[in-house]
Amino acid sequence: MCIAAGQFDPTDPNKPLYRCDIYQSTDAGDIMEYLRYRSYLKMMTFILLISLFDVRYRELLKAGLSKPWRDTLLNAIGVSELDASAVIDYFAPLSDYIDKQLAENNETQFIGWKSTYKTMYNESNRPIPVSDNTVPIIVGCVLAGLVVIVIIAYFVGRSRNRKKHSKNLHGHENPSAITLE
């Protein structure tokens, strides 16, 4: 903006940047208007993307435990299997480069960690997804039992308290009674 306003020239020591004054410069104003318009478009694009993601995210979470997670994943993104092969493919050139550098430098010592992803994601070794609801049912029953115990304890304590007060009100051991002689 300072260059457009004629207030700054990198090659002229008489026009340093700290003396830039863009007040009433129409050229600097045009640049500011353009930048404001671009930032408005970026902001609107960002808001649109967030709203689209929010709708998809809500739909993903709406299922909760009502459906298996693989079905929810299939409805949300179109696949039901999670696979790390895309990440491995992405970093394959880097892995090849590192292997080449190690071979050129005669590095025989093992570097990193031994990966078992090829055996973990084999179809024959894949764990079967569990759709058994036994644990949530047991936890729910235990919580319901605790609630019943608390309610019973409340009513027992309340009835004992009432008996104690009713005994005091009928003249037996009444601490507030005053005897006159």
N, C-alpha and C positions, 0 to 999 in steps of 0.2 A: 504494500500500500504506500509506503514511503517513497519507493522508486516511482510508482505511478503518479504520486503527487509532486514529484520533482524535488523532494526534500532530502533525499539520500542518494549518494552516488558512491559505490565502493571504491572507485578510483580517485575521487576528489576528497582530499583531506579537509576542505572547507565545508563539506556537507556530511558530517558524521551522523550515525544512526541515532545517537542520543539526543540530537537536536531536531529530530523529525517532528513536524507539525502538520497533521492532516486535516485540521479544522477548515471547514468550508471547501474541501477539495472534492469536486464531483467525480473525479477518476477514482479516488479512494472510496468514495461512497458507492460507486458502481461495483467495486470489488467486494465491499462489505455486503451489499445486497445479494450478489451472486453467492457468496459464502453462506449467508443466512438462508437462502433458498435451498442450497445443497444440503445444509445441515437439517433443514426441515424435511427434505425428502429422505435423508438417512434416518431421521427419527421416525417418520411415518412407516418406512420399510421395517425398521426394527420393531415397532409396535405391532405391525401386521404379522411378522414372523413369530413374535412372542404369543400373540393371540392364537395363531394356528397351532403352535406347539402346546399351548395351554389346553386347547380343545382335545388334542390327541392325548395329552397327558391325563386329562380328566377321564377320558374314555378308557385309558389303560388302567387307571386306579379304580374306576367304578365297579369293575368286576369283583374286586376283593378276593375272598376265598370261595366265591360261588362257583367258579370254574377253575380247572387246572391252569397253572401259569403258562403252560405251553400253548393252550388254546388262546389265552389272552394275548400272548406275544404274537401268535399267528394273526389275530385280528388287528393288532396295532401296527406291526411292521411287515407282515406278509411272510414271515418265516417262523417256524416253531423250534428250531434248533439254534443254539448259540455255538459259534465256531470261531476259533482263533486263527484260522487259516488266512484270513484277509490281512491280519497284522503280520503274520509270518511272511506272506507274499510281499507285503509292502517293504519289509526290512530285509528281504532276500539279497538285494544288491549290497547292502551294508555288510551282511553276514559273509557274502562271497569275498568282498574286499578285505575284511578282517582275516578270513581264512588264507587269502593270498598273501597278506602281509606277514602272517605267522609262518607260512611256508617259506617265504623269502628270507626271513630272519632266523630260520631254523629253531623256532620255538617249539619245543617238544612238551613242555609242561602244560598241563591242562589249565585253561583259564575259563572262569565262569562257573556254571553249574550244569549238571547233567539233566537234560530235558527228557521228560517222559510223555510229552504231548502226543506223540505218534501212537503210543500204546494206550494212553488214557482215552482217546477219542475213537478207538476202534469199536466197530459196531458190536462185536462179540463181548466186549468188556464193559459196555455202557450200563450203568445202573438203571434199573427200572424205576420210573418215577412213582413215588408213593402217593396214593390218593386216599389213604386211610385216615379217617377223622377220629380215631379212637382217643388220641391224646387231647384234642380240644374238648371232646365230650367229657372226659374224666376231669379235666381242669374245671369245666363249667359246673359239673356236679359237686365238686369239692367246694367251689365258691358258693353255690346255692346252699349247701349244707352249713357253711359258716354263717351265711346271712340268716338262716333259720335259727341257729343257735343264738346269735346276737339278739334277734327279735324275742325269742323265748326268755332269755336272760333279762331283757328290758321289762317284759310284762311281769315276771316273777318279782323283780326288784320293785316295781311299781305297786304290786299288790301287797307286798310286805310293808312298804312305806305307808300305804293307806291304812292297813291294820294298826300300825303303830300310832298313827295320828288319830284314828278314830277312838282308840283306847284312851288317849290323853284327853280328848274332847268330852268324854262321858264321865269325867270326874275321877278317874283312876290315875293317880300319879300325875296330876295336872300341875305343872310347874308355875303356871301363871295365876293360880288360885290364891287369893289372899284370905287369910282367916282373921276375923275380927273377934276380940275378946272383951 
